[in-house]
Amino acid sequence: MAEYLSVGLAKKMHEVYVYNSHDHQYNNDMWNGVHIVHCRNPEHKMGTAGQFIYDLNCILDARARKFDVILILGYTSSSVWGPLYPRKSIIITNMDGLEWKRTKYSAPVRKFLLYAERLAVKFNNYLVADSLAIQSYLSQKYGVRSEYIAYGAEVFTNEEERLLTEFDVSKYGYYMLMGRMEPENNIEMILAGFAACKSEKKFIVVGNTGNKYGQYLVKKFQKDLRIQFTGAVYDAQKIHSLKIFSELYFHGHSVGGTNPSLLEAMASQSLIAAHHNRFNRAILDQDAFYFSTDLEVKNLIEKVSRGNKEVTMIHNNLKKVKLSFSWNRIIEQYEDFILNCCKNTNHERNTFH
């Protein structure tokens, strides 16, 4: 998001600065027309707590630079410093997803994240929701307005079937999912549904399995030789080819706004089966199959085939990406919104009870 938006705005002749950790491998002060500010980040020494210090360092630096507008992407470690936000800068925050609902966090952490969400609403001039469901949530819970601007995706067109040989699969001879190994992504449910069916096709799981939950999944399904954990794959060409040639792409994410991996699957012309929730429904509508249980996953695998209906679903999702989720459109929407915020003479922080 920061990459596409910053470069896009710089190309439109805006002066754009992006904050970056002091120990990042890229240490130049400019990148594709964007100013890079290197701030001290103690996370490598302090762990998660270091994120809060890093955000504080960025905010203190921003106070000195006197920016016209500060756009904050996410709030989990920045909103606690709300009283220190520069008073003369217009503060806009993209609220991302419902972080406090993520089951990977302990109860105390989730309680803090809900508190951080409340602070983000309180200390910002303007809010951005990247999902209509998030926009509705902010309105109902806090009584505040937010601007709906979705996430973006690139349309891929140069898939290569030969790349499938690395994963020992063939065109439409496998199912797949891609995501972080976290409980709210319903990977266990999807794989349990697949394990219960008699399909001879494989199931490709793309994602880093190095965390505790990832190791649990690998161990649980290790006896099913059809299930293949590839680990993280960062080659965009390989990922796109895997998606477009999969028989069915499973998207299990259940918490958050407009999920990037879902848009990318749509852009890669995948036939999609998604977890049934308001976030996925808001994007896919009728152009996907839905599941809520492992039995429903099993039924989809056994019954879904590629016909005219499925081709239409794929085409409709690709059209949505081109019309509503292209990065050019997203950048234009951000530019328009930011400029309108600058024209507004009333920049009072949000207030609610």
Buried (B, 14 or more C-beta within 10 A) or exposed (E): BEEBBBBBBBEEEBEBBBBBBEEEEEEEEEBEBBBBBBBBBBBEEEEEEBBBBBBBBBBEBBBEEEBEBBBBBBBBBBBBBBEBBBEEBBBBBBBBBBBBBBEBBEEEBBEBBBEBBBBBBBBBBBBBBBBBBBBBBBEEEBEBEBBBBBBBBBBBEEBEEEBBEEBEBEEBBBBBBBBBBBBBBBBBBBBBBBBBBEBEBBBBBBBBBEBEBBEBBBEBBEEEEBBBBBEEBEEEEBBBBBBBBBBBBBBBBBBBBBBBBBBBBBBBBBBBBBBBBEBBBBBBEEBBBBBEEBEBBBBBBEEBEEEEEBEEBBEBBBEBBBEBBBBEBBBBBBBEBBEEBEEEEEBEEBEEE
